[in-house]
Amino acid sequence: MEKKLLEILACPKCKGELEISADNDKGDEEMHCAVCSVTYPIVDGIPRFVPLDNYAGSFGYQWNTFRKEQLDRYNGTTLSADRFWSETGWTSEDMKGALILDAGCGAGRFLDAASMTDATIIGIDLSNAVDAARENLFDRTNIHFVQASIYDLPFRPGTFDKVYCIGVIQHTPDTVKSLRCIAEMVRPGGDLAVTIYPRKPWTKLFSKYWLRPITRRMSKEKLMAAVERVMPIAFPVTNVLFRIPYLNRAFKFVIPLANYVGEKQLNDEQRYAWAILDTFDMLSPYYDQPMTEAEARKPLSESGIEVTRLTFYGLNLVGKRPSA
């Protein structure tokens, strides 16, 4: 672990200063809180502030299985970068010299875009997806990785110039608390961008919610095997149904399968891989809690974030903490 990361980190329990020491038995590095005396391991160079087995285990499995599929540097598209810039509303000039937090980095698809700027980015994830992200972006010297909970972030309040969280909040146990926790990390004058699954009156009628009471309790391996078994039939069928004018939206609503038939940047092989990945992503998370605009705005406002832009690619809110 690089020493400059230690300058940013703080004990997630008491926000005390952390010191690096060596485990005399194994020779591994670990961090010790000088205030509350809690010790945290550093495994493979990544500080770990959570147990390895937690509710986000399906994401760790998912992103280590599909490590490269959604990173632009590997798939030859600009899909993740396009989404990152669109949903944050930031520019590379805005990010120059900034300290940025990616809250829920997964395999690093948005870190890939953000790290192409003159910014220092800390990627955190509750799951061991941070290992996949580090392997994907091993050559980006302006990225640091931390395994931690969004509820116990190992940083002091107001540490970051910018914080983004794309497609993560709905998969946490307490979405309101999650928004407050990431908002707390934004310094005065800093920016926040968050995208959440939107909840409409009909959202819970979407077919994936019919299956999730079963699939979210299945083992990750069995669910992945089931998705892979059905895909050779379901993929060509949805290739047709999802293209039918006027009826395609209805078919997408009643068939719990991802198939990006209109995405021209992906070839058929890539679309097939993304179909498996995102179908698993729909059915596997333990939590899936979409929010209304009002539900998302309230904790941000109460945390001092002024929403300056709202779009509906998902529920996408961009805001700022006033300088004064």
N, C-alpha and C positions, 0 to 999 in steps of 0.2 A: 504494500500500500504506500502511495506517495505521501510524503510529509505535508505537502500543501493541502491535501484533503483533510488531514488532521486539524488544520487551522480552522476549517469550516465546521467540522463535526462537534457535537455536544452530546452528553448523555441524554438519551430520550426520556429517562425517568425524572431527572432533576435539572437538566440543562447544564450540568457541571462540566468542567474541562476534562478532556480525555487524554490519557498518556499511553504511549505504546510501550509494551514490555514483551519479553519472550517467555513462553511457557517452558520452564526448565526441564520438564519431562519429555516433551516432544520437540522442543526447539521452534515451535510455531509462534508467530506473533499474536498478541492479543491486546485489547484496549482495556484500560482500567480507569474508572471514574474516581477522580481525586476527592469528590464530595461524598457520594453515597456508597463508594467501594464496590460497585457492581462491575463485573468483568464481561467483556464481549469478545468473541473470537474473530480473528481475521483468517478466512479460509480461501486459499488460492488468490490471495491479494485483495479480497473483497471483504470489507467490514460486514459482519452479520449481527443484526440486532433482533432477530426473530428466530423461533424454532424452524427447522427445515420443513416440518410437516404442519401444514396449516390449510385454511379453507381455499387458498389460491393454488392448491396443488395441481389442479387441472390445467392451469395456465402455464405452470412450469413444465408439465408434460407436453402441452401443446407447442410451446415455443421452442423447446429443445428438440421436438420431433420435426417441426416445420421452421427450422431456424432461419433459413435464407429467403423463403418464398416471397415475403412482402417487403424486403429491403430493395430499394431502387438500385443500389450498387450491384446487386446480384441478378435481378430480374430484367434489367435493361429498360425499365419504365420510369416515369416521373410521378407515379400515382401517389406514393407516400409523401413526397415533397410537395406536390400540388395540394394535397389535403392539409399538410402542416401549415403552409403559408396562408391558405384560404381560411383555416379555422382559427389561427392565432391573429391574423390581420397584421402581423409584424413584417418587417423587411430585414434584410441582412445588415443594413445600416443601423437599424434600431438595436440590433443585437451586438453591435461592435463593442467589445470589452465587457459585456454583461456577464453576470453570474446567474445561471439559469437552472431551474429544477424541472426535470421530467418526472412527474409523479405517476408511476406505473409504466415503466419503459418497455416491458415485455422483451421481445427479442431485439428491440432497438430500431424499429422502422422509422420513427420520427426523430430519434437521436441521429440517425443517418443524415437526415436533412439539416437538423439544427447544428450539427458539428461541422458543417461545411462553411460556417461563418467564423468570425473572430470573436467567439464567445467561449466561456468555460461552462460546461453542462454537467450536472450531477444527475445520473440516471438511477432512480430507486425503484425497486419492485419487491413485493411481499414474497414472491416465489423465486425459485432458482432460475427463472428466466434471465436473471442478471448474468448468469454464466453464459447463456447463449448470446446475449447482447455483447458481452465483452469479447467473446470469440469472433462475433461478426465484425466488430469495430475495433479490433486489436491495434490498428495502426493510427487511430485518432487520439492524438496526445492531449486533446482538450476535453476529453470525457473521463469522468470518474464514476465508479459503480458502487452502490450500497444496497444491501438487502435489508429492508426495514418496512415497518407498518406505517401506513398513512396516518394512523392514530397516534403513533409515538415516533414522530420524525426526529432523527438525531441531529437537529439543527436548532439554533436559537430563533425566536420569532424575528421576522424582518430581515432574514439573511439574504434573500434573493431579489435580484432586479426584475426577474421575470419567472413566472411559474406557469407551466402548461400541464394539462391532464386530459388526454383524449381517449374516450371510450373506456374509462375505468370506473368512474363513480358508481354507476349502476350495479357494479359487481362487488360492492362493499356492503358490510352488514348494516351500517347506519349512514345513509347517503348525506343527510344533513350535517352530521358530525364530520364526515369526510370533506365536505366543502369548507367547513369552518377551519379544519386543520390545514388544508393547503392554502387557504386565504391568509392564515396567520403568518405564513412564510414570506409573504410579499412585503418588501420594504416600502416606506413612504415614497410616493412617486413611481412605484413599480407597477408591473402589469400582470394580469392573470387571464389565461384563456382556458376554458373548460368545455368539453363536449360530452353530453350525456344522452342516453336513449330517451327520447321524448315519450310522455304518456298522454295519449288521447283517450276519449271515452271507449274506443273500440280496441285499444292496444292489446289488452289481455285476451282478446278473442283470437289473436294471431296464433296460428297452428302450433308454433313451437311451445307455447304455454300449455297446450294439451299434453305434450310429451314430457315436459321438464320434470314433473313430479316423479317420473320414473328415471329418466336419463341422468338427472343430476345426482342420483344415488347409486348409479352404476359405477363400477370401477372404470378408470380412465381407459385402460387397455381394452375392456370389453366394448365400451361405447365406440372407441375408435375403430375396432374391428367391425362393428355393426354398420357404421357409416361407410366404411370401405367396401363392405359386401353389397350394400344397396346402391352405391354410386354408379356402377356400370349400367344399371337399368334406369335409375332416376336421372342421371345427367343427360342422356340423349332425349328422354321424355321432356324434361324441363327446357332443353334447348329449343324445342318446338313450342311448348305451351307458354313459356315466358316471352315469346316474340309475337304472340297473337295480338293484334291491335284491339284496344278497349278491354279485352279479357285478361291481358297479361297481369294486371295488378291484382285481380281476383285470384288467379292461380298462384301468384307469389304469396298471397295472404293465407291460402289454405294448404300450401305445400311447404313443409318446414325444411327447405333445402336452399342453400346459397348457390346461385349460378349467375355470374355477371355477363349475361348474354350481350349486353350493349357496350361492354368495355373493349374498345378497339386496341388498346395498348397491350392486351394480353392475348397470347396465342391459345389455341385449344388445349394444349398440354398444361399451360399455366392456369387457365380457367378451371381445369379439372382439379388441379392441386389446391387452388383457392376454394373450390367448392367443398372439398373434403375438410380443409382447415376451418372455414367459416361455418360450415354446418356443425362440426364438432364444437366450435366456439358458441353457437347458439344454444346447444343442448347440454353442455357440460358444466358451466359455472354453477357453484352452489347458490349464489345470489344473482338475481336479475331483477332489478328494481328501477324501472324507468320513472322519470319525474316530470311534473308539469313545469311550465315556465315560472309560475308563481312560487312553487316549492323550491326551485333552484335559486331564484333571485333573493329570497328572504334571508337565508344564512349568509350569502355573500354581502348583502346590504348590512346585516347586523355585524359583520366582521370588518366593515369599513371599506368594502370594495364597491365602487360605483360602476355599474354596468354601462358601457359606452356603445356596445354593439351587440345585436342579437340576430342570429340567422338560424335557419331550421335544417341545416345538414346535421341530422340528429337534433339535439337542443344545444346550440353552440352560443356560449356567452363569453364576451371579451370585456374585461373591466380594468380599472386602475384604482390604486390606493392613493388618495390625494396626498400631495407633499406636505401640506400643513396639517 
